[in-house]
Amino acid sequence: MVLHVDIIGYLAACLTTFSFLVQAVKSWKTKDLSGISLGMYTMFASGVALWLAYGIAIDSMPLIVTNALTLAFALSILFMKIREVRK
């Protein structure tokens, strides 16, 4: 049985995770990354990677699933930004 607290965790995680999907899709479509900070996304992706490691360490599926997805979205934006900066 899923606890009510877990439902809150899943809902919060889905909202924050899919907010990055929105940004990733916009970035992929427009190729406009002028408003994206390389430093912020580097720090953010590093933090999400640590949250993922923490979720794995404590065996928390809400943390594992959502941080794995968020990391994928954030890294895709970060890599596009790195390519833009190198041009």
C-alpha positions in Angstrom: 0.0 0.0 0.0 1.3 3.4 -1.0 1.4 5.8 2.0 -0.1 9.2 1.7 3.3 10.7 2.2 4.6 8.8 -0.8 1.8 10.2 -2.9 2.8 13.7 -1.9 6.4 12.8 -2.8 5.5 11.4 -6.2 3.3 14.4 -7.0 6.0 16.9 -6.0 8.6 14.9 -7.9 6.5 14.7 -11.1 5.8 18.4 -11.1 9.5 19.3 -10.7 10.7 16.7 -13.1 8.3 17.5 -15.9 9.0 21.2 -15.5 12.4 20.3 -16.9 10.8 18.3 -19.7 9.0 21.5 -20.8 12.3 23.4 -20.9 14.1 20.5 -22.7 11.4 20.3 -25.4 11.5 24.1 -25.9 15.3 24.0 -26.1 15.3 21.1 -28.6 12.6 22.8 -30.8 13.9 26.4 -30.8 17.7 25.7 -30.4 17.6 29.0 -28.4 19.7 28.5 -25.3 20.5 32.2 -24.8 18.6 32.4 -21.5 20.2 29.2 -20.2 23.1 29.6 -17.7 25.9 27.1 -18.2 27.0 27.5 -14.6 23.5 27.0 -13.2 22.8 23.9 -15.3 26.2 22.4 -14.4 25.5 22.9 -10.7 21.9 21.7 -11.1 22.8 18.5 -13.0 25.5 17.8 -10.4 23.0 18.2 -7.6 20.4 16.0 -9.3 23.1 13.3 -9.8 23.8 13.5 -6.0 20.0 13.3 -5.3 19.9 10.2 -7.5 22.8 8.6 -5.7 21.1 9.4 -2.4 17.8 7.9 -3.6 19.7 4.7 -4.6 21.5 4.6 -1.2 18.2 4.8 0.7 16.2 2.8 -1.8 13.6 5.5 -2.4 11.8 4.9 -5.7 10.3 8.4 -5.9 13.8 9.9 -5.6 15.4 7.3 -8.0 12.8 7.5 -10.8 12.2 11.3 -10.8 15.9 12.2 -10.4 16.9 9.8 -13.1 14.4 11.5 -15.5 15.3 15.0 -14.3 19.0 14.3 -14.8 18.4 13.1 -18.3 16.5 16.2 -19.2 18.9 18.6 -17.5 21.9 16.9 -19.1 20.3 17.2 -22.6 19.9 20.9 -22.0 23.4 21.2 -20.6 25.0 19.4 -23.5 23.2 21.6 -26.0 24.4 24.7 -24.1 28.0 23.4 -24.1 27.8 22.9 -27.8 26.5 26.4 -28.3 29.2 27.9 -26.1 31.9 26.1 -28.1 30.7 27.5 -31.4 
